[in-house]
Amino acid sequence: MRRRRVVALVGAGAVLAVCGGGGVATLVAWSQAGLDTAGQVDFRNRLAVPPLAESRIDREGRRVFDLRAQEGRTDFGRDEATRTWGFDGDYLGPTLRAKRGERVLVNVVNGLDEPTSVHWHGMHLPARMDGGPHQEVRPGATWSPHWTVGQPAATLWYHPHPHGETAKHVLRGLAGMFILDDERSEGLALPREYGVDDIPVIVQDRQFDSRGRFREGSGTGDTILVNGIPGAYLDVRTERVRLRLLNASNSRMYTFGLSDDRPFTLIGSDGGLLPAPHSMTRIRLSPGERAEIVVGMEAGENVTLRSFPTNLHNILSDRFAGIRDMLDVLQLRAESNLARSPEVPAVLAPIEPLGPASAVTTRKFALSGRQINGERMDMGRIDEVVTRDTTEIWEITKEDGTLHNFHVHDVQFQVLSVGGVKPPVELSGWKDTILLPPNETVRIIARFADYADPDVPYMYHCHILSHEDAGMMGQFVVVEPGQKAGRPDTQGHHKSHG
């Protein structure tokens, strides 16, 4: 991929050390520096669609999947193949798929030489099955979480969550999608043939050294991978194609749109379908967020999925998160004859609002530096205690100058307000991860319906993975009415089947 820089990058330390009359101008110029690959990418590689994971039904009626974390080597078009990690392969993993009401079991085998874990991001399930830092799997061991899928159709994903090591494990390639279906979604006239008109789009950025190795801990990268492929194109065979966008980058934010500014139809967010479709030209996703969009195509045309520059009016956020960058991501190539696609339905999946009056408490969370409410993550400390079958309001504020977002395990929440005003349409559905604007409060509401366990916590954290690893994470337990929090096991490794 050919690249060009708008301005040469300079170290933040050097910039901040500049003083005197030219210091402010230099800082402004540095903050506006950006990578621009628009029109520069040679889309020569066909997009790989992750295979659907094989499954079987066991004697208890559960749908059983097998996942193995393993080392591999991947050709990213460099001089040498890159050492990578993957699930059931060299890089990334298969797409797991299940339906609401099904019982699932996943046998997770750790074929690596260090502990890892698998967190089911966006899934509502018992804390012991969540795959957070308390459920690490030792090398050679197998962990077998099981649960009943009790939530609507949605685009979820899975990735490691070992304490202090999440960024490294995800960057090396451990991630995949987990798609949920339900009867309502199957009855809608939406593109839904996996790999044909319903496409997973796992977007990541990477930096490589001269030997083709990943540069770990390097911040945002200058090479964009889609499903592990650089310079990827998708052959479109239908008039409409559904793209399940996942920002699986460690720290980069994307503002997706199409190169000719044509509108697309937003149909879903983190936790599933929206009440109604919305025509848009941009959708912004911070790390961990998802969006389902439908793009209309005409026979024989090409259009590029692109990430456009945006402005959060903060020098450090804009510069270090790549917000100023213009990036070509994926080329859509329509064939000369396209199969007909129906119009997107006017009604998708009505959502019953959670009324603020039903909330039993309001909790406040302030994110600054690498701390939440002035504290770094402590595996042995329970930060919050939530009572089962109650509704709560959480108010989250970013108090420093760097980019942060906020992810809550166990629940999908609704956004009440952003900066005191009604949220935009892209935040009108179920969410589990949300970008935090500078010096403004985001108010969310969630119902903690079940799965009480006083000893095993869920996490809440910034999903900028280096921030999470550095301590910007807390933990909460869900307890029965009147029950007190227990003590989490800080040695929660799995030696064998669980």
Secondary structure, 3 states (H helix, E strand, C coil): CCCEECCCCCCHHHHHHCCCCCHHHHHHHHHCCCEECCCCCCCCEECCCCCECCEEECCCCCEEEEEEEEEEEECCCCCCCEEEEEECCCCECCEEEEECCCEEEEEEEECCCCCECCEEECCCCCHHHCCCHHHCECCCCEECCEEECCCCCEEEEEECCCCCCHHHHHHCCCCEEEEEECHHHHCCCCCCCECCCEEEEEEEEECECCCCCECCCCCCCCEEEECCEECEEEEEEECEEEEEEEECCCCCCEEEEECCCCCEEEEEECCEEEEEEEEECCEEECCCCEEEEEEECCCCCEEEEEECCCCCCCHHHHHHCCCCCEEEEEEEEEEEEEECCCCCCCCCCCCCCCCHHHEEEEEEEEEECCEECCECCCCCCCCEEEECCEEEEEEEEECCCCCCEEEECCCCEEEEEECCECCCHHHCCCECEEECCECCEEEEEEEECCCCCCCCCEEEECCCHHHHHCCCEEEEEEECCCCCCCCCCCCCCECCCC
